Amino acid sequence: MPYRAKKACFYPGCAELVEPGDTYCKKHKKQYFRQDRRKRGSPASRGYNYRWQKVKDLYLKKHPLCAQCLTEGKTVPAEVVDHSIPHRGDYNLFWDESNWQSLCTLHHNRKIGKEKNK
């Protein structure tokens, strides 16, 4: 079976070839993530601090299965507490428990990927 061709790094002016699925070469991937973190702020500055960790752990104990998997008839342990409606810095929405859902990593990553592509 043929392999997919490598493509150029997305960083402007970089001709380094990267594996399919990657967007930046090793040199520029670090730089891109540093810039992204500066723009978004640290997880703690966005509300994901020690307080959130404690509340998240309690929520996962109450809701141990992935909500999306349950709708598909599967029982998969949840690993992430997701905000159904992205809070985008709104702390009332961030702490609104009716806006939370337990998800497995697979379903959480799919949901986040769809939100970023909008």
N, C-alpha and C positions, 0 to 999 in steps of 0.2 A: 504494500500500500504506500503511495507517495506521501512524502512529508509536505506540510505547508511551508511556503517560502518565508524566510525572515523578512522583516520590514525595517525601515529606518526609524530611529528614535524620534519621538514627537518634538523634542526640544529644538527650537529654531536654530538652524545651522549645523546640527549634529547629524553626521552620516553613519553613526554606529548602528550596526544591524542588531535587532533584538528578536527574541523568539516570538512566535505567534501567541497572542494573548497578552504580551507585555506592551507597554506604551513608551517606556523610557529605558535607556541603558542604565547600568548600575550607577554611573557617575551622576546622571541627571535625576534618577529616581529619588536619591537622598535629598537633592536640592529642591525638587518639586514638593516632596512631603514636608520639608521644613517651611516652605512658603505657604502651603496649604494650612499648616498648623498655626502659623502666625495670623493668617486671615481669620480662621475659625476660632482661635483661642484654644487653650488646653481643655481636656475633658472636664477637669474640675471647675474651670471658669464657666463652662456651659451647664453646670449643675450636677454632673456625674461625680460627686464627691463621696466621702465616707457615709454621709447621711443617706444618699441614694443607694449605696451598696447595702446598707442594713435593710432599708425598705424593700429593695429589689429581692434580697434573699428571703424575706418574709412572704412576699408576693409569690415567689416561685414555690415556696412550701405549700401555700394555699392552692396554687394552680400549677401542678407539676408537669402537665402534658402540653405539648404544642397545640395551640388552638387550630391552626391551619391543618395539621395532620389529622386532628380529630374530625374535621369536616370531610377529609378524604378517607375516613374509616381506619386510620392507622393510630397506634399508640406509641408516640415517640416522646422521650423526655424533653422538656423545654429547658433552654439554657440562657435565654435572653428575655428581658422584659422590654417590649417594644411599645412605642407611643403610636397608637392607631392613626391619629392625626399628628403629623410632625409639629412639634411645639415651636420651633424656630425662635427660641429665646423667651417665649411667653411662659413665665413660671407658674401661672395659674393653670395653664394647660399641661405643663410639665408634671405638676403634682396631682393632677386630677386622675384618680385611680380608675374612673370609668373610661379613661383614654388609654389604659394599659392593656396589653395582651401578652401572654406567654407564647414564645415561639422557639422553635429549634433554630440552630445557626443557619441551616440551609434556607428555610423560609424567611428568616430575617434578612439575610444577604440578598435574596431575590427581591424582597420588598424595597430595600434601600436602593438597590440597583435601578429598579423601575422609577423610584422617586427622583433619583439623580438625572435620569434621562429625560425627565419631563421639562 
